[in-house]
Amino acid sequence: MEGLDTLTRSLAQRTPEQLAALLTRHAEPLSRRPAPTELRGLASALWSYETLHHLVLHLDHPGLQVLATTARISQERAAQDAPGPAAPAPGADYQSLMAHRLSFAHMATAPVPPEDVFAALDATGPARDAAEAALRALYETGLAAPAEDGAVVVPPRAPQLLAAHDLGPFLPDAPRPAPEATAAPEGLTGPAPVTSPHDESRAAAAALSATLERLLASLAAQPAALRKSGGLTVREIKRLAKAAGATEPHTRLLLDLTLAAGLIALTRTPAGITALPTSAYDDWLARPSGRRLAPVLAAWSDLWDIPTHTPFGETPTALVRGHDRHAPALRYALLAALATVPLGAGAPLPPLSVTASPSREPWPEQGARTADAPLHALLRAADWHRPLAVTHQPMAEERAAHTLHEAACLGLVAHGTLTPLGRALLADPHSLDAALTDLLPPPLEQAHFQADLTAVVPGRPAAPLDGLLASAADRESEGHAVTWRFTPASVRRALDAGHTADTLLGDLTRASATGALPQPLRYLVQDAARAHGRMRVLPAACCVRSDDETLIKELAAHRALRDLVLRVVAPTVLVSGRPPAATLDALRAAGYAPALESDTGTTTVERLPAHRTHAAAPTRDRQAPLALAHRLLGLPAHPQGTGGTAVPDPLTASG
């Protein structure tokens, strides 16, 4: 295990901050393994097959080429220096076969001088500089380690993992989509864009913020039920899409993002599993509209799924844990490729009915003028940034098309290039507050009330104004201005929520840009208030009935049953304020012998319920990586909350 020893020595030479940065960078794969207690354990975790499989997906072309070439040379030299035992003869016994298998000759590696790697890559001049930078990046991320004599040591599993991939010649620089390919194909040309990517991003961000608010408000009012097999039912998706004012694919996207961002959670109830907002939703509502998008966009960057893409034969759903580990790398590759496209040279969004070529060659011939040529050119450029996550995956064109449409909905892509928000996400998905604050102007706190019973906000309404208008009016349209319409039903809804005519008119007057309300709106509120409450519906958790009227009176007057809040609504019927189970327990504790009755009037056989407990959710300590780095390096414990970089805890779960 000489390679692990070399990596362990390399890790031991890092500062606590550098080691904490490594733990944070590899938080996703390391969280699936037990937390290391020593540096050699961390080295073993970094070079395990599962971790390597995840990390190589996020290597660009130079890094992958340097790692693959080093691994190949290393394996060849190890085979020459220490050839493995001869293969057993046909018909050998089980022990002989296992002895040969456990020799691991196919996994032997040897240190490789960097010059041999550069020579194998034919890297000279600028290519040599790119190869050296790629090797330094491999050292930094722990995918390679320098030996004491300067040779390169790579993980023993690297040759086995990368041998099947044909990476082609070494390309030091990222290719750009060809100008002739990025232009719109014949028959698809149109007028030049009249809006800038910044304007498009601002409009998309404003619409996204409003849609998210409506979606979460709908979930808060009525939690969504999940199917027994997992995922939301089709009926629930349609309901939420209507409440949010979005398409069903867009709604599925936002549901998965809010779940990943911790704004909603799945909760088990007696009726099944439901989705409803968490306490983080209340904090989210208190943020400015622009900054509300930060956790959602960061969740999209890391999501192991493409929510709007449903492979053929599968039923589209939402709130199902994703297993597409290639999705984050594909997003990064597409955004990085679009970052090189100048304004005016970008192509329109590809159609979502893109189909892959039936041949093994994933790209059309050079110069082919097809409707998919811009997407193919973009994928060629994206392949350099993440080779193993783009063209080496099935349905590359289809998955990329859906990813680009999601990016456009989130305000990251416009006119075939990145918006300023998209560039900020590409630079650091977890530092978007400044970009979002500049993107969206401050919300408006007053509305214009008109005689046709509408209220217009010429911009984004502030949360208090939006809540007030939504409680007493129906949202009619939105865009650069948002319009609400007052109706008898909408005003009655506000009265049902606790408003009176005076309080509602007072709140609306204070929200008026002119300080007054039109007369038709005042008449509407006053007329609705006069008719409100003329009939009453009393709450009842359950009823108690008996043919013995004397017994009914006795129960209503019984002092031991005060907690049930029993009320006589008929000579033989009592209304209880407690659920049936609590009412039964109280009656039996008082010495009575009630029976439970079903909705059809038949006696119900009672069975003991099966109770289950909920496992406590792991807490996330932002200082955990730095504290763990101090422990692994054998240094004094780092004081919590002082110094260091605040980072998410990568090791809160064990595989």
Disulfide bonds with the S-S distance in Angstrom:
none
